[in-house]
Amino acid sequence: MRISDLFLFATTATFYHVSRAQEDDIIVDTSQLSTVLDRLTNKTIYDKRLRPRYGDKPVDVGITIHVSSISAVSEVDMDFTLDFYMRQTWQDPRLAFGTLDLGIAKQITSLTVGVDYLDRLWKPDTFFPNEKKSFFHLATTHNSFLRIDSDGTVYTSQRLTVTATCPMKLQLFPMDSQRCKLEIESYGYSTAAIEYHWCGAANPNCETAVVADDVELPSYRFAKVCIDRTMATTASGSYSRLLLLFIFDRESGFYMLQIFVPAALVVVISWVSFWISRDSAPSRTIIGVMTVLTETHLMTGTNRRLPPVAYVKAVDVYLGFCYLLVVLALIEYACVAYSKKKNDDRRRREKKSEHKPTPPTPDLLNDARLAECTCNAAPTSIIAVIKQPNRFCIRHSHIDIASRVVFPCTFLFFNMLFWVVLLAKAKRLPYFSTAAVPRC
C-alpha cells in the first residue's frame, strides 16, 4: 500500500464513528449526522414554540417512572422524598428523518444525541402539582438522555429528586398506613393539546412504573404501589394527570419499645406503693410523683415527634390512660392517709371517753323510808347502752388491698380492649412485590 493511500485512509477515518443500529455496526459520516440534526431543527421549517400537529389531535405523551430510592417519609413536614428516573416519549412528525435523502444516513433508525439538543426542540411542560421542591442531578454531568427515532419519536430520560406533599392521617398511629402520591401533569397544555398516558398508548406493554427491589425505609414497609390516570379541572381548563400512589405501613416495633413498653412499666411501678407501709409517707409520695412525671415526659416526647393535629391519636389514648392510672395511684395514697387520720382521730376520741370517771350513783336508801316490802314484786329492768361501731367506716388497709386487685385488672382489661380495637381498624395489606406495578 502506498503512503498516499495510508494518509487518505487516516484522514477520512477521523470523520467516521461507529453507531449501533438494529444490532449491526454501521460506519456513518458524522458530517451527514450533523446535517440531519441541523436540518431537522431549521427555524424555517421547525418552530419549537408550537407543539406537534398544532390544531390537530392532542400529543400523546408516555411516561415511565423507575424509583431508585425513597429517602424520607416525614410525619412532621407531611411529605416524602424520592429519587427516580422519569422517561418521556412523544412523536413529533417534524423530526422524522427516515424519508430524507441523505444517502447512508437512511440506514440509521435512531439518533442518540447530547441533551443540549433538547433545547432546540419542543417538549411537554411536565411538572409535579404536589411538589414542594425538586432538582436535577448534575454529577458528573447533567443526568439526561435524548434519542430521536427515524419516525420522529422522541425519548427523553432525566434523573430527579422530588419532595412531594403527603397529607397523613395519624388517628391510628403507630399502627397507621399512609397514602402518598406523586402527581404528573402538564402546566399549560390542556387535554386538547396533551394527553398523558403511562408508557404511551403506542406501546401499552412497556413498563409503566418500577420500584427498585432494594428500596427500604427504616420506619415503613411497602404495602402497595399502583398507578392511575385522572383529570384535573381548574378555572383554565381540564388537564390530564397521572398518579403514582404509594401505600406505606408503619413499622411499629420502634414505637412499642420506645413508648408503649415504658409507659406500661411506669404504671406497674406505681402499684408498688400499694405494698409499702402506709406509715412510709416519703416513699409512697416519691413513687407517685416520679411515675406521674415520667408519664408526662413520655407524652410530651411522643407529641414532639408528631405534628400538632386537631384529633386524638391512638397513642394519645394509651398514654392518657396510663397517665390517669399513675395519677389515681397517687390519689389512692392520699385517700389512705386521709382514712388513717380519720380512724386515728376516732380511736383517740373513744379512748378519751373510756377514761372519763363514772358519775356517782345517788344513794337512794339514805333518804328513803322502808314503808313496804313485797317479795312478790316484779324485778326492776336495767337498760345497758352499748356503742356499736360504724358499719360504714372504711379502714385504710382495705383501700390498699382493693387497689392491689382493681388497678392491675383495670389495666389488663384496657390493654386487651385497646389492642383488639386498634388491630381491627389497622387493616394491614400483604407485603408488596416490586415485580409489577398494577393499576389502582
Long-range contacts (C-beta under 8 A, 24 or more apart in sequence): 19-108, 21-107, 21-108, 21-109, 21-110, 22-109, 26-104, 26-107, 26-108, 28-104, 28-105, 28-107, 28-108, 29-104, 32-102, 32-103, 32-104, 32-105, 33-105, 33-108, 33-111, 35-102, 36-97, 36-100, 36-102, 36-105, 36-111, 37-111, 37-113, 37-117, 39-97, 39-100, 40-94, 40-95, 40-97, 40-148, 41-117, 41-120, 41-121, 45-94, 46-94, 46-95, 48-120, 48-121, 48-122, 49-122, 50-122, 51-122, 51-189, 51-193, 51-194, 52-90, 52-91, 52-92, 52-93, 52-94, 52-122, 52-152, 53-93, 58-189, 58-191, 58-192, 58-193, 58-194, 58-195, 59-90, 59-91, 59-124, 59-189, 59-193, 59-194, 59-195, 60-90, 60-91, 60-195, 60-197, 60-200, 60-201, 60-202, 61-88, 61-89, 61-90, 61-124, 61-126, 61-186, 61-194, 61-195, 61-196, 61-197, 61-200, 62-88, 62-89, 62-90, 62-197, 62-198, 62-199, 62-200, 62-201, 62-202, 62-203, 62-206, 63-87, 63-88, 63-126, 63-184, 63-196, 63-197, 63-198, 63-199, 63-200, 63-208, 63-242, 64-88, 64-89, 64-198, 64-199, 64-206, 64-207, 64-208, 64-209, 65-182, 65-208, 65-209, 65-210, 65-244, 66-207, 66-209, 66-210, 66-212, 67-209, 67-210, 67-211, 67-212, 67-215, 68-212, 68-215, 69-212, 69-215, 70-215, 70-217, 70-246, 71-161, 73-166, 73-178, 73-180, 73-217, 73-219, 73-220, 73-248, 75-168, 75-170, 75-173, 75-305, 75-306, 75-307, 76-305, 76-306, 76-307, 78-165, 78-166, 78-167, 78-168, 78-307, 79-132, 79-163, 79-164, 79-165, 79-166, 80-163, 80-164, 80-166, 80-180, 80-246, 81-161, 81-162, 81-163, 81-164, 82-161, 82-162, 82-164, 82-182, 83-159, 83-160, 83-161, 84-159, 84-160, 84-162, 85-157, 85-158, 85-159, 85-160, 86-126, 86-157, 86-158, 86-160, 87-155, 87-156, 87-157, 88-123, 88-124, 88-126, 88-155, 88-156, 88-157, 89-153, 89-154, 89-155, 89-156, 89-200, 90-124, 90-153, 90-154, 90-200, 91-151, 91-152, 91-153, 91-154, 91-202, 92-121, 92-122, 92-152, 92-153, 92-154, 93-152, 94-152, 95-121, 95-148, 95-152, 95-154, 96-150, 96-151, 96-152, 97-148, 97-150, 97-152, 98-150, 98-151, 108-150, 109-149, 109-150, 110-147, 110-148, 110-149, 110-150, 111-147, 111-148, 112-145, 112-146, 112-147, 113-146, 113-147, 113-148, 114-146, 115-142, 115-144, 115-145, 115-146, 117-146, 118-144, 118-146, 118-156, 121-154, 123-154, 123-156, 124-186, 124-189, 124-194, 125-186, 125-187, 125-188, 125-189, 126-184, 126-185, 126-186, 126-187, 127-184, 127-185, 127-186, 127-187, 128-162, 128-164, 128-182, 128-183, 128-184, 128-185, 129-183, 129-185, 129-232, 129-241, 130-164, 130-165, 130-181, 130-182, 130-183, 131-162, 131-163, 131-164, 131-165, 132-163, 132-164, 132-165, 133-162, 133-163, 134-160, 134-161, 134-162, 134-163, 135-160, 135-161, 136-160, 137-161, 170-306, 170-307, 170-309, 170-311, 170-313, 171-311, 171-312, 171-313, 171-314, 172-313, 172-314, 172-422, 172-425, 172-426, 173-250, 173-306, 173-313, 173-314, 173-315, 174-250, 174-252, 174-255, 174-256, 174-259, 174-314, 174-315, 175-250, 175-252, 175-314, 175-422, 175-423, 175-425, 175-426, 176-250, 176-426, 177-223, 177-247, 177-248, 177-249, 177-250, 177-426, 177-427, 177-428, 177-429, 178-220, 178-247, 178-248, 178-250, 179-245, 179-246, 179-247, 180-245, 180-246, 180-248, 181-243, 181-244, 181-245, 181-246, 182-243, 182-244, 182-246, 183-241, 183-242, 183-243, 184-241, 184-242, 184-243, 184-244, 185-232, 185-239, 185-240, 185-241, 185-242, 186-239, 186-240, 189-239, 190-236, 190-237, 190-238, 190-239, 191-231, 191-237, 191-238, 191-239, 191-240, 192-237, 194-240, 195-240, 196-229, 196-240, 196-241, 196-242, 197-229, 197-242, 198-227, 198-229, 198-242, 208-437, 209-244, 209-437, 210-434, 210-437, 211-434, 211-437, 212-434, 213-434, 215-434, 217-248, 218-251, 219-250, 219-251, 219-254, 220-248, 220-249, 220-250, 220-251, 221-248, 221-249, 221-251, 221-431, 221-432, 222-246, 222-247, 222-248, 222-249, 222-431, 222-432, 222-434, 223-247, 223-248, 223-249, 223-428, 223-429, 223-430, 223-431, 223-432, 224-429, 224-432, 225-432, 225-434, 225-437, 226-437, 226-438, 226-439, 226-440, 227-437, 227-438, 227-439, 227-440, 228-439, 228-440, 243-440, 245-440, 247-429, 249-428, 249-429, 255-315, 259-298, 259-302, 259-315, 259-319, 260-315, 260-318, 262-294, 262-298, 263-295, 263-298, 263-318, 263-319, 263-322, 264-322, 264-411, 264-415, 266-291, 266-294, 266-295, 266-298, 266-322, 266-326, 267-291, 267-295, 267-322, 267-325, 267-326, 267-411, 270-325, 270-326, 270-329, 270-330, 271-329, 271-403, 271-404, 271-407, 271-408, 273-329, 273-332, 273-333, 274-329, 274-332, 274-400, 274-403, 274-404, 274-407, 275-400, 275-404, 278-333, 278-336, 278-337, 278-340, 278-396, 278-397, 278-400, 281-337, 284-333, 285-330, 285-333, 288-326, 288-329, 288-330, 288-333, 289-330, 291-326, 291-329, 291-330, 292-323, 292-326, 292-327, 292-330, 295-319, 295-322, 295-323, 295-326, 296-323, 298-322, 299-323, 314-418, 314-422, 317-418, 318-418, 321-414, 321-418, 325-407, 325-410, 325-411, 328-407, 329-403, 329-407, 332-399, 332-400, 332-403, 335-399, 336-396, 336-399, 336-400, 337-396, 339-394, 339-395, 339-396, 339-399, 340-396, 343-393, 343-395, 343-396, 346-393
